[in-house]
């Protein structure tokens, strides 16, 4: 069984955070929640690079907006994919540091899950091609030589 992908979910609204956590956990993700960007930064600082598969945060939060959070997170973990969601559609131009921007209410939960799946897969990289084994290659070469 594959290990669960870890998503750091940050939102100052506990109700939204709870709904998002439920949505993600029922799809097989491990969710770490933070109510403030500062909690999230502390978690990221302590995390082993590569142990967080996605940062999912709100754009508008007190003390630090989601864009600044993503910028700081990517300084600490450059390969960390990030998705920003916002209640205001016209905030798109402010979410410049994220890999994906989704407006709340204008996108379905299914669309969010699909975008998350793509971002997590992109972080993992493409599937590796099956490698051939030297013993198998030697046997195949010997079989070809005998057949000729």
BAFI-3210 file (N, C-alpha, C; in Angstrom, 3 decimals, decimal comma, padded with zeros to 6 digits):
// residues 148
n [1|2|3|4|5|6|7|8|9|10|11|12|13|14|15|16|17|18|19|20|21|22|23|24|25|26|27|28|29|30|31|32|33|34|35|36|37|38|39|40|41|42|43|44|45|46|47|48|49|50|51|52|53|54|55|56|57|58|59|60|61|62|63|64|65|66|67|68|69|70|71|72|73|74|75|76|77|78|79|80|81|82|83|84|85|86|87|88|89|90|91|92|93|94|95|96|97|98|99|100|101|102|103|104|105|106|107|108|109|110|111|112|113|114|115|116|117|118|119|120|121|122|123|124|125|126|127|128|129|130|131|132|133|134|135|136|137|138|139|140|141|142|143|144|145|146|147|148]
n.u [000,837|000,540|002,107|000,177|-000,472|000,588|-001,118|-000,843|-003,065|-004,338|-006,272|-008,053|-010,633|-012,365|-014,514|-014,499|-011,996|-012,447|-014,375|-012,878|-010,814|-012,246|-013,183|-010,743|-009,532|-011,357|-010,778|-008,419|-006,125|-003,613|-004,098|-002,815|-003,612|-003,707|-004,469|-003,466|-001,207|001,297|001,457|001,531|003,963|005,769|005,351|006,219|008,903|009,901|009,460|010,598|012,212|010,199|008,366|005,913|003,314|001,661|000,701|-002,136|-004,017|-005,902|-006,446|-006,959|-006,068|-005,640|-002,802|-000,911|-001,080|-002,232|-000,589|001,894|002,454|002,756|004,987|006,993|006,952|007,845|010,418|011,532|011,013|011,598|010,442|007,809|004,458|001,741|-001,551|-003,866|-006,877|-009,698|-012,268|-012,913|-013,206|-011,932|-009,474|-007,545|-005,254|-003,695|-002,740|-000,128|002,077|001,307|000,827|-001,619|-004,754|-007,886|-011,165|-013,303|-016,469|-016,890|-015,808|-016,123|-016,124|-015,191|-013,631|-011,621|-010,441|-009,481|-007,586|-005,822|-004,981|-003,550|-001,508|-000,136|000,690|002,378|004,395|005,467|006,508|007,000|005,844|008,134|009,887|009,775|012,595|015,095|016,494|019,865|020,449|018,223|018,496|020,881|020,117|018,171|019,795|021,466|019,546|018,733|021,108|021,417|019,179|019,824]
n.v [-001,180|002,208|005,033|007,584|010,723|013,874|016,763|020,100|022,109|025,296|027,689|030,412|030,140|028,003|026,288|026,014|024,859|022,437|021,217|021,012|019,345|016,974|016,399|015,909|013,861|011,777|011,098|009,841|011,254|012,471|014,905|017,876|020,396|023,957|026,930|029,431|031,347|031,533|029,272|027,369|027,989|027,382|024,610|023,824|024,593|022,729|020,379|017,599|018,038|017,365|015,866|017,055|017,143|018,963|022,368|023,889|026,695|029,546|032,693|035,218|036,018|036,849|038,766|037,559|037,117|034,515|034,427|035,420|033,481|031,210|032,049|032,180|029,513|028,196|029,157|027,776|025,103|024,452|022,793|022,449|022,067|024,405|025,520|028,074|029,227|031,372|033,566|035,645|036,194|038,077|038,261|036,856|037,898|038,495|036,153|035,211|033,589|030,962|027,634|026,902|028,547|028,758|029,946|030,232|028,689|029,134|026,964|023,454|020,901|018,529|019,467|020,755|018,553|017,131|018,942|018,975|016,309|016,284|018,176|016,909|014,578|015,701|016,682|014,313|013,353|011,942|008,592|005,980|004,261|000,760|-000,971|-002,884|-006,033|-007,000|-009,762|-010,854|-009,618|-010,810|-013,482|-013,209|-012,340|-014,581|-016,507|-015,484|-015,766|-018,531|-019,290|-018,317]
n.w [000,000|-000,844|000,753|002,373|000,845|002,026|002,951|003,714|005,154|005,302|006,865|008,209|008,980|010,894|010,294|007,479|007,247|008,569|006,875|004,501|005,388|005,943|003,346|002,006|003,549|003,228|000,683|000,854|001,604|003,862|006,233|007,498|009,654|009,924|011,597|011,336|009,275|010,459|012,137|010,135|008,830|010,897|011,062|008,514|008,616|010,431|009,138|007,199|004,105|001,294|002,671|002,883|000,666|-000,574|-000,289|000,768|000,845|002,112|000,521|001,717|004,849|008,331|009,483|007,654|004,214|001,920|-000,314|000,544|002,443|000,785|-000,711|001,297|002,158|-000,142|-000,216|001,865|001,159|-001,867|-003,923|-003,254|-004,072|-004,430|-003,653|-003,867|-002,509|-002,800|-001,636|-003,210|-006,538|-008,115|-006,966|-008,188|-009,508|-007,354|-006,339|-007,061|-006,426|-006,143|-007,502|-008,436|-008,614|-007,118|-007,127|-004,333|-004,163|-006,878|-007,972|-008,034|-005,419|-006,550|-008,683|-007,244|-005,904|-008,121|-009,177|-007,023|-007,049|-009,464|-008,938|-006,812|-008,079|-009,990|-008,345|-007,423|-009,751|-013,068|-013,820|-013,369|-015,924|-016,480|-015,364|-016,954|-016,161|-015,700|-015,764|-017,050|-019,539|-020,399|-020,643|-022,655|-024,770|-025,031|-025,734|-028,218|-029,635|-029,668|-031,120|-033,615]
ca.u [000,000|001,292|001,886|-000,747|000,115|000,306|-001,513|-000,904|-004,247|-004,302|-007,398|-008,404|-012,015|-012,355|-015,547|-013,981|-010,882|-013,031|-014,984|-011,790|-010,132|-013,109|-013,162|-009,449|-009,285|-012,193|-010,152|-007,182|-005,004|-003,322|-004,243|-002,297|-004,337|-003,169|-005,434|-002,778|-000,023|002,476|001,464|001,937|005,404|006,464|005,274|007,068|010,299|010,271|009,207|011,659|011,879|009,539|007,355|004,636|003,075|000,916|000,241|-003,447|-004,339|-006,794|-005,695|-007,127|-005,973|-005,033|-001,351|-000,141|-001,981|-001,813|000,491|003,124|002,681|003,297|006,336|007,898|007,002|008,679|011,812|011,968|010,895|011,384|009,631|006,479|003,346|000,832|-002,831|-004,540|-008,300|-010,147|-013,684|-013,096|-012,692|-011,036|-008,189|-006,657|-003,976|-002,916|-002,264|000,903|003,088|000,758|000,798|-003,025|-005,681|-009,289|-012,103|-014,297|-017,831|-016,927|-015,267|-016,744|-015,186|-014,573|-012,574|-010,522|-009,781|-008,741|-006,406|-004,902|-004,397|-002,573|-000,354|000,593|001,343|003,468|005,477|006,069|007,229|006,390|006,092|009,402|009,764|010,317|014,008|015,404|017,490|021,006|020,370|017,209|019,081|021,865|019,362|017,553|020,886|021,883|018,468|018,805|022,305|021,176|018,161|020,368]
ca.v [000,000|003,451|005,950|008,667|012,026|014,832|018,102|021,106|022,902|026,490|028,610|030,994|029,786|026,615|025,513|025,688|023,937|021,149|020,653|020,647|018,181|015,827|016,146|015,343|012,586|010,729|010,751|009,111|012,127|012,812|016,357|018,602|021,669|025,129|028,033|030,678|031,164|031,351|027,848|026,632|028,203|026,595|023,208|023,647|024,698|021,491|019,217|017,107|018,370|016,288|015,179|017,708|016,979|020,104|023,425|024,376|027,774|030,635|033,889|036,307|035,612|037,916|038,817|037,201|036,540|033,228|034,616|035,537|032,151|030,352|032,531|031,740|028,048|027,786|029,451|026,677|023,848|024,946|021,922|022,263|022,631|025,187|025,923|029,117|029,399|032,663|033,872|036,703|035,785|039,094|038,209|035,983|038,554|038,569|034,819|034,985|032,614|029,608|026,881|026,877|029,423|028,380|030,788|029,499|028,821|029,088|025,667|022,368|020,073|017,566|020,173|020,953|017,252|016,808|019,818|018,484|015,055|016,631|018,817|015,908|013,707|016,474|016,735|012,983|013,158|010,930|007,204|005,481|003,146|-000,462|-001,177|-004,266|-006,638|-007,491|-011,215|-011,084|-009,213|-011,818|-014,662|-012,888|-012,319|-015,969|-017,172|-015,009|-016,358|-019,964|-019,403|-017,972]
ca.w [000,000|-000,928|001,870|002,065|000,529|003,091|002,534|004,761|004,837|006,143|006,719|009,502|009,254|011,364|009,615|006,148|007,458|008,917|005,664|003,596|005,963|005,691|001,905|001,619|004,233|002,628|-000,601|001,130|001,925|005,254|006,307|008,654|009,649|010,616|011,592|011,005|008,439|011,311|012,498|008,934|008,625|011,927|010,657|007,327|009,058|011,131|008,269|006,317|002,707|000,564|003,488|002,614|-000,768|-001,100|000,602|000,343|001,785|001,758|000,131|002,679|006,245|009,130|009,691|006,457|003,209|001,374|-001,265|001,332|003,017|-000,279|-001,021|002,378|002,143|-001,280|000,142|002,739|000,402|-003,237|-004,776|-002,666|-004,839|-003,604|-004,222|-003,103|-002,773|-002,304|-001,767|-004,209|-007,843|-008,659|-006,273|-008,957|-009,787|-006,125|-005,996|-008,071|-006,019|-006,128|-008,753|-008,861|-007,893|-007,289|-006,382|-003,525|-004,665|-008,339|-008,378|-007,275|-004,667|-007,470|-009,411|-006,305|-005,710|-009,352|-009,216|-005,989|-007,551|-010,498|-008,295|-006,038|-009,066|-010,603|-007,358|-007,398|-011,006|-013,935|-013,457|-013,899|-016,860|-015,879|-015,686|-017,305|-015,281|-016,481|-015,940|-018,080|-020,817|-020,786|-021,063|-023,938|-025,747|-025,218|-026,470|-029,598|-030,252|-029,867|-032,168|-034,935]
c.u [000,887|001,059|000,954|000,035|-000,332|000,011|-001,564|-001,993|-004,325|-005,490|-007,748|-009,850|-012,065|-013,371|-015,080|-012,857|-011,393|-013,636|-013,901|-011,042|-010,934|-013,062|-011,863|-009,189|-010,136|-011,681|-008,774|-005,956|-004,839|-003,333|-003,666|-002,926|-003,583|-004,197|-004,793|-001,597|001,244|002,601|001,981|003,441|006,208|006,475|006,221|008,542|010,782|010,159|010,437|011,274|011,302|008,453|005,975|004,441|002,334|000,598|-001,057|-003,866|-005,312|-005,920|-005,756|-007,166|-005,338|-003,519|-000,533|-001,103|-001,398|-000,653|001,842|003,472|003,307|004,730|007,335|008,056|007,917|010,141|012,378|012,002|010,581|010,484|008,207|005,394|002,389|-000,429|-003,435|-005,996|-008,722|-011,629|-013,954|-012,422|-011,701|-009,687|-007,161|-005,283|-003,107|-002,314|-001,145|001,915|002,614|000,836|-000,613|-003,811|-007,098|-010,170|-013,094|-015,676|-017,935|-016,337|-015,866|-015,691|-014,476|-013,442|-011,369|-009,737|-008,955|-007,483|-005,365|-004,212|-003,306|-001,319|000,501|001,331|002,526|004,658|006,233|006,910|006,562|006,712|007,379|009,143|010,340|011,758|014,229|016,504|018,617|020,937|019,369|017,757|020,082|021,184|018,752|018,612|021,333|020,824|018,476|019,980|022,092|020,204|018,753|021,192]
c.v [001,250|004,290|007,078|009,937|013,018|016,208|018,992|022,084|024,067|027,384|029,135|030,705|028,294|025,735|025,087|024,672|022,528|020,457|020,182|019,411|016,918|015,424|015,437|013,987|011,467|010,322|010,118|009,967|012,247|014,330|016,881|019,979|022,742|026,252|029,371|030,379|030,936|029,907|027,020|026,765|027,401|025,118|022,933|023,693|023,408|020,246|018,867|017,476|017,152|015,586|015,825|017,673|018,156|021,082|023,970|025,455|028,782|031,822|034,956|035,771|036,766|037,722|038,542|036,610|035,247|033,327|034,683|034,196|031,216|030,758|032,047|030,225|027,552|028,161|028,312|025,339|024,204|024,076|021,735|022,885|023,365|025,549|026,963|029,148|030,734|032,853|034,945|036,295|036,805|039,145|037,370|036,607|038,666|037,233|034,396|033,912|031,170|028,962|026,859|027,852|028,947|029,338|029,916|029,722|028,753|027,787|024,591|021,622|019,053|018,208|020,389|019,656|016,886|017,664|019,370|017,223|015,338|017,254|017,814|014,954|014,410|016,545|015,415|012,748|012,079|009,524|006,749|004,301|001,901|-000,662|-002,642|-004,772|-007,195|-008,999|-011,534|-010,728|-010,244|-013,075|-014,416|-012,885|-013,743|-016,726|-016,766|-015,655|-017,840|-020,162|-019,111|-019,040]
c.w [000,000|000,319|001,431|001,769|001,596|002,525|003,765|004,368|005,827|005,828|008,104|009,891|009,612|010,636|008,218|006,259|007,762|007,694|004,700|004,082|005,695|004,223|001,487|002,269|003,655|001,244|-000,402|001,428|003,430|005,318|007,618|008,578|010,415|010,489|011,258|010,088|009,276|011,801|011,314|008,694|009,638|011,549|009,484|007,709|009,704|010,248|007,444|004,888|001,981|001,358|003,356|001,101|-001,392|000,026|000,004|001,327|001,195|001,353|001,216|004,105|007,025|009,276|008,431|005,437|002,648|000,409|-000,546|001,975|001,992|-000,616|000,022|002,398|001,024|-001,062|000,991|002,012|-001,058|-004,119|-004,296|-003,549|-003,909|-004,382|-003,287|-003,523|-002,178|-002,551|-002,801|-005,506|-008,386|-007,947|-007,039|-009,175|-008,544|-005,744|-006,941|-007,698|-006,101|-007,504|-009,332|-007,991|-008,180|-006,498|-005,614|-004,130|-006,179|-008,859|-007,469|-006,456|-005,564|-008,260|-008,507|-006,106|-006,937|-009,469|-008,202|-006,469|-008,577|-009,881|-007,527|-006,982|-009,711|-009,652|-007,353|-008,645|-011,827|-013,444|-014,125|-014,827|-016,196|-016,324|-016,019|-016,384|-016,129|-016,734|-017,046|-019,456|-021,313|-021,304|-022,427|-025,045|-026,068|-026,027|-027,940|-030,320|-030,554|-031,037|-033,554|-035,480]
res [x|x|x|x|x|x|x|x|x|x|x|x|x|x|x|x|x|x|x|x|x|x|x|x|x|x|x|x|x|x|x|x|x|x|x|x|x|x|x|x|x|x|x|x|x|x|x|x|x|x|x|x|x|x|x|x|x|x|x|x|x|x|x|x|x|x|x|x|x|x|x|x|x|x|x|x|x|x|x|x|x|x|x|x|x|x|x|x|x|x|x|x|x|x|x|x|x|x|x|x|x|x|x|x|x|x|x|x|x|x|x|x|x|x|x|x|x|x|x|x|x|x|x|x|x|x|x|x|x|x|x|x|x|x|x|x|x|x|x|x|x|x|x|x|x|x|x|x]
***
